[in-house]
Amino acid sequence: MAFNRMYYCIFFLNIFLSCNKNIKIEDELINIKVDIDKEPKVVDFNDYFVSSNVIALESIDESIFSRIDRLCLFNEQIYILDKQMNTVFIFNSNGKFIKKIHKIGKGPQEYQSLTDFTIDRENGQIVLYSDRPYKLFFYDLSGNLIKTKKLNDLYNSISSLNGKIIFRNKHDDHKEYLLYEYDIKKDKMNGFFRLNQKDKIFKNDFIAHRPALTKDKFIHVSFPYSNLIYEYNDNSQAAKYFIDFGAKNMPEYVYEDEKSFQELFKYGRENNYGFGICNFRENDDYITFNYQISKLVIYNKKTKESNVVKIIHNDNMIYGSYIAHNGDDNKFVSVCRSQTFKKQMKIYKQEKKWNMIPNYIKKIDNRVSSEYDNPILLIYTFK
């Protein structure tokens, strides 16, 4: 049985790579095995984490947002992108609102639609990417505009490393590559990873609101129709990880039917296949990601063990929806709606567990009063 599983994995990987001979593979592609036939686990907080923090993002007229499309932790500040509102919100580490970047218009320093943003750590800048017009907007970390840069093409999302901006292709047919690198100082664009037939089939059919281009120590890139995770670092751009669901890997013939992503996702869910990998994030000892959009996997790099996690049990904490934040740290971030937070606090009071709740969380409970308040961030620190 073990031999058959290994043969299947190698066969599956070889088919994928044969479709894209431009992809560079690390000398030792790291295989992350995930058994999705087992019931998702309720894991104990202490199994993975050493501390936790609850942050209520201030809810005033200027700071209310509708959803989180990108979250960055940097320099004791929290940066949140809401694409629906075309706005980047800035909070301090305690959740107090500082400022927002919202420059809607047709002027030279304005945009009509905001697609993504990143923090350029080397230059201490916030970089916004607009798809109307095709343009980069460079701000200081307090949200003051520095300069703009016109672009010639449309992209899907961005990140940054060592003074370079990385773009993920919007999969327009006239583009050759999956990823593009823009060197700010040299004002030069360079592409890598040529599009293969599978890329062209799915084009822009991506998972909504789930980061597929994330920045931790390096930049990691995932595609929902692939088990490969790419890494962009100081020295190279290569396929680094293979997420191995064993016999539950999505069969290659399903892709060949040229279904839409929505059809593939439905087929994958109905047959419990590993599919739709996103929200990939790595630190020194752990890797976290989602498959089937929302199912969470925590992988221990030391023990090489992975768990599909149903809930993280913590007596004085609630558990929200995991999001892969941008930030070179040892954190795990989840987002909890304000009404869910209030409901859980009410349960604690009724079950007489209120004495177990830290005082600062009780104060948050007093402040959060509306179902329209901003969500609560739960930030755990890995061991």
PyMOL commands that set and color helices and strands:
alter all, ss='L'
color gray80, all
select helices_A, chain A and resi 2-18+45-48+197-202+246-248+252-256+261-270+338-350+354-356+359-367
alter helices_A, ss='H'
color red, helices_A
select strands_A, chain A and resi 25-33+41-44+49-56+70-74+77-82+87-92+97-101+113-120+125-132+134-140+145-150+155-161+164-169+177-183+188-194+213-215+219-222+228-232+237-244+278-282+286-291+295-300+305-313+321-323+331-336+376-382
alter strands_A, ss='S'
color yellow, strands_A
deselect
rebuild
show_as cartoon
